[in-house]
Amino acid sequence: MQVGIYMLLDVNSPLAGESINRGDPYSSYYTAYLNRTFAVVEAFKDYPNTLAFFSANEVINNVETGKDNPPIIRAVTRDLKEYVKNHASRPIPVGYSAADVRDNLLDSWNYLREWSGDQDKGICADEKQNVACQEKVTTCLVETFSP
């Protein structure tokens, strides 16, 4: 068994045009952007410690951004999965790193249904409702299938 450092890589960057613009997601999905994401895959796909790629990271960060962004996130995830399948020598998962937005967490999960790197920063942090909240989240995730 080899123990080491494994990489979960976000294919986006904070530079303009190199990530999904949560305020105008449809303007983000174009050839140059996709080519940039594919270039990140090319740069890291052959390293044995590349564990996964994130197609987006916390793009949905409130209820409003949960309206228009999911189709773009899903499209980018689909395109990256296809690229990895056709260009990598081994399977490498592609998923979305979700923000802790409780008002639409389960809706986002149900819509995206991808391998999800949900960053649980305390989805149910309110101690008074913690048990009920955890049960709701757990029930939702247990009853789902994600390839």
N, CA, C and O of each residue as an XYZ file, in Angstrom:
588
protein
N       0.848     -1.187      0.000
C       0.000      0.000      0.000
C       0.887      1.241      0.000
O       1.772      1.399      0.841
N       0.627      2.101     -0.950
C       1.394      3.337     -1.045
C       0.636      4.456     -0.341
O      -0.549      4.671     -0.594
N       1.325      5.158      0.536
C       0.727      6.278      1.247
C       1.414      7.540      0.756
O       2.640      7.593      0.660
N       0.633      8.537      0.453
C       1.233      9.758     -0.047
C       0.237     10.888     -0.046
O      -0.799     10.832      0.616
N       0.564     11.895     -0.786
C      -0.298     13.065     -0.927
C      -1.059     12.921     -2.231
O      -0.471     12.684     -3.286
N      -2.372     13.067     -2.146
C      -3.211     12.954     -3.319
C      -3.815     14.317     -3.646
O      -4.075     15.125     -2.755
N      -4.030     14.557     -4.922
C      -4.507     15.871     -5.381
C      -5.949     15.791     -5.857
O      -6.317     14.926     -6.652
N      -6.756     16.716     -5.349
C      -8.093     16.981     -5.854
C      -7.965     18.357     -6.502
O      -7.819     19.360     -5.802
N      -8.017     18.410     -7.803
C      -7.698     19.642     -8.519
C      -8.926     20.336     -9.079
O      -9.760     19.716     -9.738
N      -9.025     21.615     -8.811
C     -10.048     22.452     -9.424
C      -9.490     22.891    -10.773
O      -8.389     23.438    -10.836
N     -10.230     22.660    -11.844
C      -9.748     23.021    -13.182
C      -9.937     24.510    -13.486
O      -9.545     24.983    -14.552
N     -10.527     25.230    -12.564
C     -10.779     26.660    -12.736
C      -9.698     27.481    -12.043
O      -8.915     26.960    -11.248
N      -9.671     28.769    -12.357
C      -8.767     29.682    -11.671
C      -9.538     30.956    -11.350
O     -10.626     31.167    -11.885
N      -8.997     31.801    -10.491
C      -9.691     33.048    -10.151
C      -9.559     34.128    -11.226
O     -10.147     35.201    -11.091
N      -8.811     33.868    -12.271
C      -8.630     34.870    -13.323
C      -9.878     34.975    -14.195
O     -10.614     34.003    -14.364
N     -10.100     36.145    -14.737
C     -11.270     36.385    -15.599
C     -11.267     35.410    -16.779
O     -10.242     35.206    -17.429
N     -12.427     34.817    -17.042
C     -12.572     33.901    -18.159
C     -12.070     32.493    -17.892
O     -12.121     31.642    -18.780
N     -11.586     32.235    -16.686
C     -11.043     30.915    -16.381
C     -11.838     30.195    -15.296
O     -11.326     29.302    -14.622
N     -13.089     30.597    -15.141
C     -13.985     29.928    -14.198
C     -15.419     30.268    -14.587
O     -15.661     31.124    -15.438
N     -16.349     29.593    -13.958
C     -17.753     29.882    -14.199
C     -18.101     31.172    -13.468
O     -17.877     31.293    -12.263
N     -18.639     32.116    -14.189
C     -19.076     33.387    -13.612
C     -20.470     33.171    -13.034
O     -21.448     33.091    -13.777
N     -20.561     33.076    -11.707
C     -21.853     32.748    -11.089
C     -22.920     33.798    -11.369
O     -24.111     33.497    -11.299
N     -22.511     35.032    -11.689
C     -23.474     36.083    -11.999
C     -24.011     36.018    -13.420
O     -25.075     36.564    -13.709
N     -23.283     35.355    -14.307
C     -23.678     35.210    -15.704
C     -23.085     33.902    -16.236
O     -22.194     33.922    -17.086
N     -23.577     32.773    -15.737
C     -22.935     31.500    -16.048
C     -22.914     31.136    -17.532
O     -21.970     30.498    -17.997
N     -23.939     31.534    -18.274
C     -23.988     31.144    -19.681
C     -22.876     31.797    -20.491
O     -22.445     31.245    -21.503
N     -22.406     32.968    -20.058
C     -21.308     33.635    -20.763
C     -19.977     32.937    -20.489
O     -19.001     33.179    -21.200
N     -19.920     32.082    -19.482
C     -18.684     31.404    -19.103
C     -18.402     30.160    -19.933
O     -17.256     29.725    -20.043
N     -19.432     29.602    -20.506
C     -19.323     28.305    -21.165
C     -19.027     28.503    -22.644
O     -19.937     28.580    -23.469
N     -17.740     28.584    -22.966
C     -17.331     28.805    -24.349
C     -16.031     28.044    -24.612
O     -15.417     27.523    -23.681
N     -15.615     27.981    -25.862
C     -14.509     27.139    -26.283
C     -13.209     27.403    -25.532
O     -12.567     26.460    -25.068
N     -12.811     28.658    -25.405
C     -11.539     28.961    -24.735
C     -11.569     28.515    -23.273
O     -10.570     28.012    -22.759
N     -12.698     28.696    -22.609
C     -12.816     28.244    -21.219
C     -12.670     26.725    -21.131
O     -11.908     26.218    -20.308
N     -13.398     26.005    -21.978
C     -13.313     24.546    -21.948
C     -11.905     24.063    -22.289
O     -11.404     23.123    -21.672
N     -11.267     24.702    -23.269
C      -9.900     24.310    -23.606
C      -8.960     24.504    -22.431
O      -8.035     23.714    -22.240
N      -9.183     25.542    -21.646
C      -8.361     25.774    -20.467
C      -8.575     24.660    -19.441
O      -7.614     24.183    -18.837
N      -9.828     24.243    -19.240
C     -10.085     23.167    -18.286
C      -9.455     21.859    -18.773
O      -8.925     21.085    -17.975
N      -9.516     21.619    -20.078
C      -8.897     20.414    -20.635
C      -7.375     20.463    -20.477
O      -6.743     19.429    -20.263
N      -6.786     21.650    -20.581
C      -5.343     21.797    -20.403
C      -4.921     21.428    -18.974
O      -3.851     20.854    -18.768
N      -5.760     21.757    -17.998
C      -5.453     21.373    -16.611
C      -5.479     19.851    -16.495
O      -4.605     19.263    -15.859
N      -6.462     19.218    -17.098
C      -6.527     17.759    -17.087
C      -5.265     17.188    -17.743
O      -4.644     16.271    -17.205
N      -4.893     17.727    -18.895
C      -3.692     17.251    -19.592
C      -2.454     17.363    -18.706
O      -1.610     16.466    -18.698
N      -2.346     18.451    -17.969
C      -1.163     18.691    -17.138
C      -1.058     17.724    -15.964
O       0.043     17.456    -15.483
N      -2.204     17.191    -15.491
C      -2.178     16.393    -14.261
C      -2.666     14.955    -14.408
O      -2.517     14.174    -13.468
N      -3.229     14.583    -15.520
C      -3.853     13.262    -15.656
C      -2.893     12.093    -15.511
O      -3.312     11.005    -15.115
N      -1.628     12.286    -15.819
C      -0.677     11.176    -15.772
C       0.028     11.020    -14.429
O       0.772     10.060    -14.229
N      -0.198     11.948    -13.513
C       0.382     11.793    -12.179
C      -0.425     10.752    -11.411
O      -1.651     10.846    -11.353
N       0.233      9.775    -10.827
C      -0.522      8.717    -10.137
C      -1.229      9.193     -8.870
O      -2.108      8.501     -8.357
N      -0.856     10.367     -8.361
C      -1.500     10.867     -7.149
C      -2.626     11.863     -7.452
O      -3.136     12.512     -6.539
N      -3.014     11.986     -8.725
C      -4.187     12.798     -9.067
C      -5.416     11.964     -8.741
O      -5.689     10.950     -9.383
N      -6.147     12.410     -7.733
C      -7.299     11.652     -7.240
C      -8.582     12.014     -7.984
O      -9.391     11.138     -8.289
N      -8.772     13.319     -8.281
C     -10.003     13.759     -8.928
C      -9.837     15.186     -9.421
O      -8.911     15.900     -9.036
N     -10.766     15.580    -10.286
C     -10.845     16.958    -10.764
C     -12.183     17.547    -10.335
O     -13.211     16.873    -10.392
N     -12.167     18.803     -9.908
C     -13.406     19.528     -9.638
C     -13.741     20.366    -10.864
O     -12.907     21.131    -11.348
N     -14.953     20.220    -11.359
C     -15.406     21.004    -12.503
C     -15.774     22.418    -12.092
O     -15.788     23.325    -12.924
N     -16.068     22.608    -10.833
C     -16.411     23.929    -10.301
C     -16.310     23.850     -8.784
O     -16.374     22.771     -8.195
N     -16.154     25.000     -8.173
C     -15.954     25.043     -6.731
C     -16.806     26.159     -6.131
O     -16.531     27.342     -6.333
N     -17.831     25.773     -5.400
C     -18.700     26.703     -4.681
C     -19.297     27.793     -5.569
O     -19.413     28.944     -5.149
N     -19.670     27.435     -6.784
C     -20.316     28.399     -7.684
C     -21.705     28.745     -7.152
O     -22.123     29.902     -7.189
N     -22.404     27.743     -6.662
C     -23.711     27.980     -6.045
C     -23.436     28.356     -4.596
O     -23.165     27.491     -3.764
N     -23.509     29.654     -4.299
C     -23.177     30.079     -2.938
C     -24.332     30.784     -2.233
O     -24.157     31.332     -1.144
N     -25.512     30.771     -2.852
C     -26.733     31.256     -2.210
C     -27.915     30.761     -3.046
O     -27.718     30.124     -4.081
N     -29.109     31.041     -2.614
C     -30.290     30.555     -3.328
C     -30.353     31.136     -4.735
O     -30.695     30.423     -5.679
N     -30.032     32.403     -4.889
C     -30.092     33.058     -6.201
C     -29.164     32.382     -7.218
O     -29.564     32.140     -8.357
N     -27.936     32.080     -6.810
C     -27.001     31.453     -7.748
C     -27.347     29.982     -7.994
O     -26.775     29.347     -8.879
N     -28.274     29.451     -7.219
C     -28.739     28.086     -7.436
C     -29.756     27.976     -8.551
O     -30.204     26.875     -8.872
N     -30.128     29.101     -9.149
C     -31.140     29.075    -10.215
C     -30.536     28.835    -11.600
O     -30.997     27.947    -12.317
N     -29.522     29.599    -11.990
C     -28.981     29.518    -13.345
C     -27.688     28.722    -13.476
O     -27.330     28.317    -14.582
N     -26.987     28.492    -12.388
C     -25.684     27.841    -12.467
C     -25.698     26.323    -12.612
O     -24.813     25.791    -13.281
N     -26.636     25.599    -12.034
C     -26.570     24.135    -12.125
C     -26.459     23.566    -13.542
O     -25.682     22.632    -13.739
N     -27.190     24.074    -14.541
C     -27.013     23.489    -15.882
C     -25.596     23.669    -16.437
O     -25.091     22.796    -17.142
N     -24.962     24.786    -16.124
C     -23.600     25.019    -16.613
C     -22.622     24.117    -15.864
O     -21.721     23.539    -16.472
N     -22.792     23.997    -14.563
C     -21.930     23.107    -13.775
C     -22.048     21.679    -14.308
O     -21.048     20.983    -14.482
N     -23.264     21.267    -14.558
C     -23.490     19.914    -15.061
C     -22.867     19.723    -16.444
O     -22.305     18.665    -16.729
N     -22.962     20.730    -17.296
C     -22.378     20.645    -18.637
C     -20.854     20.561    -18.577
O     -20.248     19.745    -19.271
N     -20.243     21.394    -17.757
C     -18.786     21.364    -17.625
C     -18.343     20.019    -17.053
O     -17.356     19.444    -17.512
N     -19.066     19.518    -16.056
C     -18.743     18.219    -15.466
C     -18.841     17.126    -16.520
O     -17.962     16.270    -16.619
N     -19.906     17.156    -17.301
C     -20.092     16.168    -18.382
C     -18.936     16.222    -19.373
O     -18.390     15.186    -19.754
N     -18.562     17.439    -19.793
C     -17.498     17.593    -20.786
C     -16.152     17.129    -20.245
O     -15.370     16.503    -20.959
N     -15.888     17.443    -18.974
C     -14.632     16.995    -18.372
C     -14.595     15.476    -18.225
O     -13.561     14.855    -18.473
N     -15.708     14.876    -17.824
C     -15.753     13.417    -17.708
C     -15.470     12.763    -19.058
O     -14.728     11.784    -19.144
N     -16.056     13.302    -20.080
C     -15.841     12.763    -21.431
C     -14.380     12.947    -21.850
O     -13.783     12.045    -22.439
N     -13.816     14.096    -21.551
C     -12.418     14.352    -21.898
C     -11.496     13.384    -21.163
O     -10.593     12.806    -21.767
N     -11.716     13.208    -19.880
C     -10.897     12.281    -19.098
C     -11.033     10.866    -19.664
O     -10.037     10.161    -19.828
N     -12.253     10.461    -19.958
C     -12.494      9.122    -20.490
C     -11.723      8.889    -21.797
O     -11.216      7.793    -22.037
N     -11.640      9.922    -22.634
C     -11.006      9.788    -23.942
C      -9.507     10.063    -23.950
O      -8.824      9.700    -24.907
N      -8.981     10.701    -22.897
C      -7.576     11.113    -22.937
C      -6.716     10.615    -21.780
O      -5.490     10.682    -21.871
N      -7.299     10.131    -20.722
C      -6.504      9.651    -19.586
C      -6.314      8.142    -19.702
O      -7.155      7.443    -20.266
N      -5.222      7.659    -19.175
C      -4.926      6.235    -19.242
C      -5.639      5.437    -18.142
O      -5.564      4.209    -18.107
N      -6.330      6.150    -17.247
C      -7.046      5.497    -16.152
C      -8.274      6.330    -15.803
O      -8.317      7.517    -16.127
N      -9.256      5.748    -15.161
C     -10.416      6.540    -14.734
C     -10.003      7.537    -13.638
O      -9.313      7.176    -12.685
N     -10.432      8.776    -13.791
C     -10.221      9.804    -12.770
C     -11.572     10.483    -12.562
O     -12.129     11.040    -13.508
N     -12.103     10.446    -11.352
C     -13.414     11.057    -11.104
C     -13.411     12.567    -11.346
O     -12.399     13.247    -11.175
N     -14.571     13.058    -11.745
C     -14.804     14.497    -11.928
C     -16.056     14.830    -11.142
O     -17.060     14.126    -11.241
N     -16.002     15.902    -10.359
C     -17.166     16.273     -9.569
C     -17.202     17.756     -9.277
O     -16.393     18.531     -9.788
N     -18.141     18.130     -8.459
C     -18.385     19.519     -8.083
C     -18.162     19.674     -6.586
O     -18.649     18.862     -5.799
N     -17.443     20.696     -6.190
C     -17.223     20.986     -4.780
C     -18.276     21.992     -4.323
O     -18.206     23.171     -4.668
N     -19.244     21.523     -3.552
C     -20.402     22.336     -3.176
C     -20.138     23.188     -1.944
O     -19.469     22.761     -1.003
N     -20.672     24.391     -1.970
C     -20.642     25.274     -0.799
C     -21.712     24.809      0.192
O     -22.650     24.102     -0.175
N     -21.555     25.209      1.423
C     -22.513     24.875      2.468
C     -23.658     25.884      2.430
O     -23.683     26.844      3.200
N     -24.604     25.650      1.521
C     -25.779     26.509      1.381
C     -26.979     25.624      1.691
O     -27.526     24.968      0.804
N     -27.375     25.614      2.935
C     -28.394     24.676      3.392
C     -29.737     24.851      2.711
O     -30.493     23.889      2.571
N     -30.043     26.075      2.284
C     -31.346     26.312      1.667
C     -31.512     25.580      0.338
O     -32.638     25.325     -0.090
N     -30.404     25.241     -0.318
C     -30.552     24.505     -1.567
C     -29.571     23.348     -1.711
O     -29.351     22.861     -2.820
N     -28.981     22.906     -0.610
C     -28.008     21.818     -0.653
C     -28.606     20.542     -1.237
O     -28.030     19.949     -2.148
N     -29.745     20.121     -0.726
C     -30.342     18.877     -1.198
C     -30.871     19.012     -2.619
O     -30.796     18.061     -3.396
N     -31.406     20.181     -2.970
C     -31.841     20.399     -4.348
C     -30.655     20.332     -5.302
O     -30.744     19.730     -6.372
N     -29.535     20.955     -4.908
C     -28.330     20.909     -5.745
C     -27.855     19.471     -5.908
O     -27.525     19.036     -7.011
N     -27.823     18.737     -4.795
C     -27.390     17.339     -4.855
C     -28.283     16.545     -5.799
O     -27.789     15.812     -6.656
N     -29.575     16.687     -5.648
C     -30.502     15.932     -6.484
C     -30.371     16.299     -7.954
O     -30.516     15.434     -8.817
N     -30.103     17.553     -8.254
C     -29.966     17.972     -9.651
C     -28.633     17.507    -10.246
O     -28.599     16.955    -11.346
N     -27.579     17.724     -9.542
C     -26.262     17.418    -10.098
C     -25.968     15.920    -10.124
O     -25.404     15.409    -11.092
N     -26.357     15.215     -9.047
C     -26.167     13.769     -8.951
C     -24.828     13.293     -9.496
O     -24.744     12.234    -10.118
N     -23.819     14.051     -9.270
C     -22.479     13.693     -9.699
C     -21.688     13.299     -8.474
O     -22.134     13.501     -7.345
N     -20.512     12.737     -8.696
C     -19.596     12.539     -7.572
C     -19.392     13.915     -6.989
O     -18.927     14.813     -7.691
N     -19.722     14.111     -5.731
C     -19.741     15.443     -5.141
C     -18.711     15.564     -4.039
O     -18.645     14.726     -3.141
N     -17.912     16.611     -4.114
C     -16.950     16.893     -3.060
C     -17.552     17.879     -2.092
O     -16.938     18.899     -1.776
N     -18.762     17.584     -1.611
C     -19.464     18.519     -0.733
C     -18.608     18.861      0.474
O     -18.236     17.985      1.255
N     -18.307     20.117      0.615
C     -17.477     20.566      1.731
C     -18.374     20.795      2.939
O     -18.913     21.884      3.136
N     -18.520     19.763      3.731
C     -19.386     19.848      4.900
C     -18.697     20.656      5.981
O     -17.876     20.142      6.741
N     -19.049     21.932      6.033
C     -18.492     22.816      7.052
C     -19.474     22.919      8.208
O     -19.464     23.891      8.964
N     -20.311     21.921      8.333
C     -21.318     21.937      9.390
C     -22.677     22.191      8.792
O     -23.323     23.186      9.119
N     -23.121     21.312      7.924
C     -24.403     21.499      7.259
C     -25.509     21.715      8.279
O     -26.469     22.438      8.009
N     -25.388     21.111      9.418
C     -26.414     21.210     10.449
C     -25.796     21.764     11.727
O     -25.797     21.097     12.762
N     -25.282     22.958     11.657
C     -24.532     23.530     12.775
C     -25.417     24.018     13.920
O     -24.947     24.132     15.052
N     -26.690     24.307     13.645
C     -27.591     24.778     14.692
C     -27.882     23.620     15.647
O     -28.572     22.670     15.277
N     -27.364     23.696     16.860
C     -27.466     22.587     17.803
C     -28.911     22.186     18.092
O     -29.188     21.005     18.304
N     -29.825     23.137     18.105
C     -31.219     22.823     18.417
C     -31.850     21.946     17.338
O     -32.716     21.122     17.629
N     -31.410     22.127     16.091
C     -31.994     21.367     14.997
C     -31.021     20.350     14.420
O     -31.308     19.738     13.391
N     -29.900     20.164     15.052
C     -28.832     19.341     14.504
C     -29.268     17.919     14.179
O     -29.018     17.453     13.067
N     -29.906     17.218     15.097
C     -30.274     15.826     14.881
C     -31.263     15.704     13.732
O     -31.083     14.866     12.849
N     -32.293     16.519     13.732
C     -33.296     16.454     12.662
C     -32.672     16.797     11.314
O     -32.971     16.158     10.305
N     -31.817     17.792     11.300
C     -31.164     18.202     10.056
C     -30.254     17.098      9.536
O     -30.294     16.767      8.351
N     -29.441     16.533     10.405
C     -28.533     15.455     10.000
C     -29.331     14.267      9.466
O     -28.933     13.646      8.481
N     -30.447     13.950     10.107
C     -31.275     12.843      9.639
C     -31.821     13.123      8.243
O     -31.859     12.224      7.403
N     -32.245     14.365      7.988
C     -32.775     14.734      6.669
C     -31.695     14.614      5.596
O     -31.939     14.039      4.535
N     -30.507     15.151      5.864
C     -29.406     15.083      4.902
C     -28.999     13.630      4.673
O     -28.816     13.207      3.532
N     -28.859     12.874      5.746
C     -28.445     11.482      5.630
C     -29.464     10.673      4.840
O     -29.086      9.890      3.968
N     -30.739     10.848      5.128
C     -31.788     10.140      4.403
C     -31.728     10.451      2.916
O     -31.838      9.553      2.082
N     -31.554     11.720      2.589
C     -31.489     12.111      1.193
C     -30.309     11.441      0.491
O     -30.461     10.907     -0.607
N     -29.145     11.467      1.117
C     -27.948     10.934      0.477
C     -27.951      9.410      0.442
O     -27.448      8.821     -0.515
N     -28.502      8.763      1.457
C     -28.556      7.305      1.485
C     -29.462      6.783      0.370
O     -29.192      5.736     -0.219
N     -30.521      7.510      0.089
C     -31.498      7.054     -0.895
C     -31.128      7.435     -2.318
O     -31.956      7.288     -3.218
N     -29.932      7.913     -2.550
C     -29.530      8.304     -3.891
C     -28.450      7.371     -4.412
O     -27.730      6.734     -3.644
N     -28.356      7.304     -5.708
C     -27.291      6.568     -6.346
C     -26.464      7.552     -7.143
O     -27.005      8.357     -7.901
N     -25.177      7.492     -6.978
C     -24.282      8.370     -7.713
C     -23.152      7.542     -8.287
O     -22.368      6.952     -7.543
N     -23.064      7.495     -9.623
C     -22.025      6.648    -10.252
C     -20.631      7.150     -9.952
O     -19.651      6.556    -10.401
